[in-house]
Amino acid sequence: MRSLTNLNVASFEEAASAAQQARQLGQSVAFSGGGTDLLQQIKDGTDNADVVINLRSVPDGRAIETNGNGVSIGGLVTLTELSEDPLVNASMSAIAQAAVSVGTPQIRNVGTLAGNVTQRPWCWYYRNGFNCFKAGGEECFSLDGENGQHAIFGGGPSFIVHPSDVAPALVAFDAIFQVTGPNGDREVSAEDFFVLPITDPVRENSLRENELLTGVVIPNLSANTVSTYYKVMDREAWTHAEIGVATVIQRDGNVAQSAKVVLTGVAPIPWRVQAVEDFLAGKQISAAVAREAGEIGIRDAQPLTKNAHKLPMTSAAIETAVLSLAAG
Ligand SMILES: Cc1cc2nc3c(=O)[nH]c(=O)nc-3n(C[C@H](O)[C@H](O)[C@H](O)COP(=O)(O)OP(=O)(O)OC[C@H]3O[C@@H](n4cnc5c(N)ncnc54)[C@H](O)[C@@H]3O)c2cc1C
């Protein structure tokens, strides 16, 4: 049986430095937030950590608070806390709705914001031990295989889809990702945090070795901001999005002054649909406009052999999300 060391740390800085020390000794390392994903990966052998750095002993990163720059959300805030927070519900409902849509109450009670955003892909090849790009190999088995749940945007050379419900909502709100590592702190824009497989086929984000996500900041919002997260699943509960749509609109009366539309479950990263955003800007939100937004949203899609069903689903999800933000 493999042995595993659990390290309870008292701060993010200690976590980063413990990770660095362990790697210098040739050990593989994983950070654990709630452990809802990681511990199963270790049991299944898809994560081969020798050392688990347990963040549940870290007292920081658990607050949701406003400051001059916006709303800061700690990386160790649980999804239940996020979904129930009055400030988040009042001004960023897409984030609250995304958080409450994750898995089950048990997962949300311990699963953290940071763990949700940095969870590894749930591609059945990767999770079942195939030596694919995500496992360090040089092949994506979905391309010629079972690709019904794989990417219709941004794929290649890996065609995984980003699994997080909360990440697209953060991107739609232009979140700034706060990162700590052995060389100190840095901030990364939402656009730069997630990376396509063409840039790095192994990883889904720009965290460097031994770095952790400590939280996000949502920049100040204008008072007329409205938002929603709409999720389509292949069953009614307990599962990731086939398609999720986070939509944020600055609304004047019923006119969308500007919009952000970000998808999950259809691309290797949270996928901004700029063409829809451009189309919506300045439009009265109506059933016809929402329908056209949905049609525009799939124009650049490149379905694989078995996932064309995602096109009408994505189109309808965008339409539903946009129309739900009509005034009144
Ligand atoms: C049955 C089931 C259903 C699920 N349904 C959904 C769903 O509907 N939607 C969804 O989005 N997710 C879902 N998940 C995935 C996952 O459990 C949740 O996303 C959860 O929020 C992960 O958070 P965690 O803190 O438990 O992460 P962990 O399991 O602790 O970690 C997940 C990954 O993130 C890394 N990590 C954790 N914290 C940090 C950090 N601070 N910095 C850097 N890396 C870090 C870990 O090393 C690991 O690779 C589901 C899981 C299960 C088992």
The ligand as an SDF file (V2000), in Angstrom:
LIG
                    3D

 53 58  0  0  0  0  0  0  0  0999 V2000
  -20.5550   13.3900   -6.8660 C   0  0  0  0  0  0  0  0  0  0  0  0
  -19.8200   14.6680   -7.2090 C   0  0  0  0  0  0  0  0  0  0  0  0
  -20.5180   15.6640   -7.8630 C   0  0  0  0  0  0  0  0  0  0  0  0
  -19.8690   16.8670   -8.1810 C   0  0  0  0  0  0  0  0  0  0  0  0
  -20.5970   17.8250   -8.8290 N   0  0  0  0  0  0  0  0  0  0  0  0
  -20.0000   18.9740   -9.1620 C   0  0  0  0  0  0  0  0  0  0  0  0
  -20.7550   19.9800   -9.8320 C   0  0  0  0  0  0  0  0  0  0  0  0
  -21.9490   19.8410  -10.0950 O   0  0  0  0  0  0  0  0  0  0  0  0
  -20.1160   21.1270  -10.1670 N   0  0  0  0  0  0  0  0  0  0  0  0
  -18.8020   21.3520   -9.8750 C   0  0  0  0  0  0  0  0  0  0  0  0
  -18.2990   22.4330  -10.2150 O   0  0  0  0  0  0  0  0  0  0  0  0
  -18.0770   20.4180   -9.2260 N   0  0  0  0  0  0  0  0  0  0  0  0
  -18.6220   19.2420   -8.8540 C   0  0  0  0  0  0  0  0  0  0  0  0
  -17.8900   18.2850   -8.1950 N   0  0  0  0  0  0  0  0  0  0  0  0
  -16.4370   18.4820   -8.0180 C   0  0  0  0  0  0  0  0  0  0  0  0
  -15.9230   18.9720   -6.6330 C   0  0  0  0  0  0  0  0  0  0  0  0
  -16.2300   18.0940   -5.6220 O   0  0  0  0  0  0  0  0  0  0  0  0
  -16.3790   20.3670   -6.2760 C   0  0  0  0  0  0  0  0  0  0  0  0
  -16.1440   21.2150   -7.3530 O   0  0  0  0  0  0  0  0  0  0  0  0
  -15.7310   20.9620   -5.0290 C   0  0  0  0  0  0  0  0  0  0  0  0
  -16.0740   22.3130   -4.9310 O   0  0  0  0  0  0  0  0  0  0  0  0
  -14.2200   20.8900   -5.0330 C   0  0  0  0  0  0  0  0  0  0  0  0
  -13.7580   21.6530   -3.9090 O   0  0  0  0  0  0  0  0  0  0  0  0
  -12.8030   21.0100   -2.8000 P   0  0  0  0  0  0  0  0  0  0  0  0
  -12.4060   22.1140   -1.9020 O   0  0  0  0  0  0  0  0  0  0  0  0
  -13.3980   19.8240   -2.1630 O   0  0  0  0  0  0  0  0  0  0  0  0
  -11.5740   20.5940   -3.7240 O   0  0  0  0  0  0  0  0  0  0  0  0
  -10.4370   19.5190   -3.4040 P   0  0  0  0  0  0  0  0  0  0  0  0
  -10.9510   18.1530   -3.6290 O   0  0  0  0  0  0  0  0  0  0  0  0
   -9.8060   19.8140   -2.1030 O   0  0  0  0  0  0  0  0  0  0  0  0
   -9.3940   19.9110   -4.5570 O   0  0  0  0  0  0  0  0  0  0  0  0
   -9.7400   19.8290   -5.9320 C   0  0  0  0  0  0  0  0  0  0  0  0
   -8.4870   20.1720   -6.7600 C   0  0  0  0  0  0  0  0  0  0  0  0
   -8.1100   21.5250   -6.5200 O   0  0  0  0  0  0  0  0  0  0  0  0
   -6.7770   21.5970   -5.9690 C   0  0  0  0  0  0  0  0  0  0  0  0
   -6.8450   22.6390   -4.9520 N   0  0  0  0  0  0  0  0  0  0  0  0
   -7.6620   22.6890   -3.8660 C   0  0  0  0  0  0  0  0  0  0  0  0
   -7.5110   23.8470   -3.2200 N   0  0  0  0  0  0  0  0  0  0  0  0
   -6.5690   24.5480   -3.9030 C   0  0  0  0  0  0  0  0  0  0  0  0
   -5.9730   25.8350   -3.7290 C   0  0  0  0  0  0  0  0  0  0  0  0
   -6.3360   26.6580   -2.7340 N   0  0  0  0  0  0  0  0  0  0  0  0
   -5.0470   26.2320   -4.6210 N   0  0  0  0  0  0  0  0  0  0  0  0
   -4.6780   25.4260   -5.6570 C   0  0  0  0  0  0  0  0  0  0  0  0
   -5.1950   24.2020   -5.8690 N   0  0  0  0  0  0  0  0  0  0  0  0
   -6.1330   23.7770   -5.0020 C   0  0  0  0  0  0  0  0  0  0  0  0
   -6.5080   20.2180   -5.4040 C   0  0  0  0  0  0  0  0  0  0  0  0
   -5.1320   19.9330   -5.3480 O   0  0  0  0  0  0  0  0  0  0  0  0
   -7.2580   19.3340   -6.3820 C   0  0  0  0  0  0  0  0  0  0  0  0
   -6.5090   19.1190   -7.5470 O   0  0  0  0  0  0  0  0  0  0  0  0
  -18.5090   17.0690   -7.8410 C   0  0  0  0  0  0  0  0  0  0  0  0
  -17.8150   16.0590   -7.1670 C   0  0  0  0  0  0  0  0  0  0  0  0
  -18.4680   14.8570   -6.8490 C   0  0  0  0  0  0  0  0  0  0  0  0
  -17.6840   13.8130   -6.1320 C   0  0  0  0  0  0  0  0  0  0  0  0
  1  2  1  0
  2  3  1  0
  2 52  2  0
  3  4  2  0
  4  5  1  0
  4 50  1  0
  5  6  2  0
  6  7  1  0
  6 13  1  0
  7  8  2  0
  7  9  1  0
  9 10  1  0
 10 11  2  0
 10 12  1  0
 12 13  2  0
 13 14  1  0
 14 15  1  0
 14 50  1  0
 15 16  1  0
 16 17  1  0
 16 18  1  0
 18 19  1  0
 18 20  1  0
 20 21  1  0
 20 22  1  0
 22 23  1  0
 23 24  1  0
 24 25  2  0
 24 26  1  0
 24 27  1  0
 27 28  1  0
 28 29  2  0
 28 30  1  0
 28 31  1  0
 31 32  1  0
 32 33  1  0
 33 34  1  0
 33 48  1  0
 34 35  1  0
 35 36  1  0
 35 46  1  0
 36 37  1  0
 36 45  1  0
 37 38  2  0
 38 39  1  0
 39 40  1  0
 39 45  2  0
 40 41  1  0
 40 42  2  0
 42 43  1  0
 43 44  2  0
 44 45  1  0
 46 47  1  0
 46 48  1  0
 48 49  1  0
 50 51  2  0
 51 52  1  0
 52 53  1  0
M  END
$$$$
